[in-house]
Amino acid sequence: MWTPYFINMSTREKRFSHVGIVARVGGGTADILHSDAHETTGIGCVRVEDWRGFYSNTLECAVYRYAGPNAATVIPKFVAKGREKLGVPFDSAFDLSTDDRLYCTEFIRYAVNEAVGKSLINPVAINGQAFIPLDEVYRKDFEKVYDSKAPAPAP
């Protein structure tokens, strides 16, 4: 239900409808921190989920890595800032004025901006309301390291 809405809110690349932070990689899997809610009730929170669950209803995906200043020290801070928000309720009002409720891109904005110590991800005005489109979260200082739509490398 929400997928077309979030895809269409993006201002440039209308491919994705959800976003998370890779929190741990090991044993052939990854844990993803993300904020989501039930499709019909709107009730949810910031939580951790394994990659298989996060990706299970997805047709395509991409992975971006922070490549800005001090990346080696900033990347672990993303995870730490994200973990600080585990259990915070989903923001079904999409209100950017507080961080006591967070929708998916608002959660990423919080973790990234806190980790880098400046406003790297900023809202845009959509129909007169401030909103964080999904393609805004990887616009500055991020490099694509995986894309499910990219051709496979030659053997």
N, C-alpha and C positions, 0 to 999 in steps of 0.2 A: 504494500500500500504506500509506504513512504519513499520507496526507491525512486520513482519518477520525479517526485517532489524535490528531493535532494540533488538528483542529477541535474535537473533544470535550474536549480539555484546557482550552480556554478557559472562563473562569468566567462570562462574561456574553454575549458576542456570538460565536456559533458559526458564523462565515462563512469564516474564512481558515485556511490551513494553512501559510503560509510568509511570511517578512518579509525586507526588505532595506533598504538605505540608497541613496537616489538620490545618486550620486556626481558625475555630470556630465550636463548637459543641453546639447545643441547639435546642429545639423544635422538636427533633426527626430527625434532619438533620445535615449536616456538610458542611462547605465551604472549598473548596480546592484551594490553590494557585498552579498554574502550568504554564509552558511555552509550548505552542503548536502552530502548524501552520496548515493551510489548506492542505489537502492531495495532491492537484495538484499544487497549486500556491506556497506553501512554505511560505506564508505570515501569520504571527501571532504574538503573544506577550505573555508576562507574564500576567496572568489574574486570576481572582477569579471566581469559578464556584461552583454551589451546587453539593453535592455528587451524586445526581441522574444523572445529566448531565455528570459529570466526569466518572461515572461508566457505563453509558448507553450502550456502545459498547464493554463491557469487558466480557470475559468468566470466568475469575478468578481474584482474588485480594488478597493482604495481607496488613496488617497495621503493621508498625514497629514504636516503640517509642524509643527515645534516652534514654539510661540507663547508660550513662557514668557519669563522675564526675559532680557534681552540676546540675543534671538533672532538678530539680525544677526551677532553675533560667535560665538555658540554653534553655529549650523548648520554653518559650515565646519569647526568642530572635530569634529563628528560624523564627517564624511568623513575627516578626518585620522586620527582615532582608529581608524576602520574600516580605513583603508589600512595602518595599523601592523600589523594582524592578518592581512593577506593571506598565504595559505599555511598558516595555523595549521590543524591537522587538525580534522575534525568530531568532536564529543564524543558518540559513540554511547552512552556510559554516562550521559549527562545529569547530570554531576557538576559542581555549582556551586562546588566548593571551590578550583578553580584556573582560570586563563584560558589555559592552554597547549593546551587543546582546547575548542572552542566549538560548541554547537548553535545553530540560527538565532536564537532569541530571546535566548539567552545572549550571543551576539555583539552584538545590538542593545543589550542592557542594558549591556554593557561600554562600547561607544562612547558611548552617551547619558550614562551616569553619569560617565564620565571627562570628557566635554565640558562638562557642567553643573557638575561639581565636587561633586556630592552624589548620594545614592541616590534618584534619581527613579523608577527602575524596580526593583521588589523582587520576590523570589520569593514564592510562595504555597505552602502545604502541600497536596499532592494525594496522597492515600493514604499519608500520613506522610513523603513525600519532598518536598524543596524543588524547585520547578520554576517556570519563567517561562512562563506561558501567553501565547499570542500577543496576546490582547486586553489584556494588562497593559502591553504596550510603548507603546501609544498612549493610555493612560488619563488621564495627568496632563500638563497643559501642551502638548497637541497639538491641532491643529484639522484637521478633514477638509477637504481642498481638491479632492478628486475621489472619486467613487464610481461604479463601473460600473453599479450598480443604481439610481442616481438618474435621474429623468426628464430627458430632454434639455431644455435651455432653449428657450423659444419663440423663433422667428426674429424 
